[in-house]
Amino acid sequence: MRRAGLGEGGPPGNYVASGYSAYEEENEHLQEGLRAKVSALKHLSIDIGTEVKYQKNMLDDMDSDFDSTGGLLGATIGRVKQLSRGSQTKLLCYMLLFCLLVFTILYWFIKLR
């Protein structure tokens, strides 16, 4: 009786002559290559997961920072609106002149650099 890939159907020790051992070695070699690729993909996916968690934490921190900054800016704008509604136009003019002076000094400083 003859089976495909098993030679003449003789004793089991005759695999080397039939080429079965060569196929087995090639399969083992390919299997090791596949194991290495799967392992590399596993490490890569773990690294990606770690990076995603780090980026998520950083985005959460940025979100809370922006929320606190938004609250601070809202309060400041409310104060400026209150100043503009009142009869304190003199104080508002001084504040605008001070801002203009600061921006002018910064402009000259940047231009001379």
Disulfide bonds with the S-S distance in Angstrom:
none
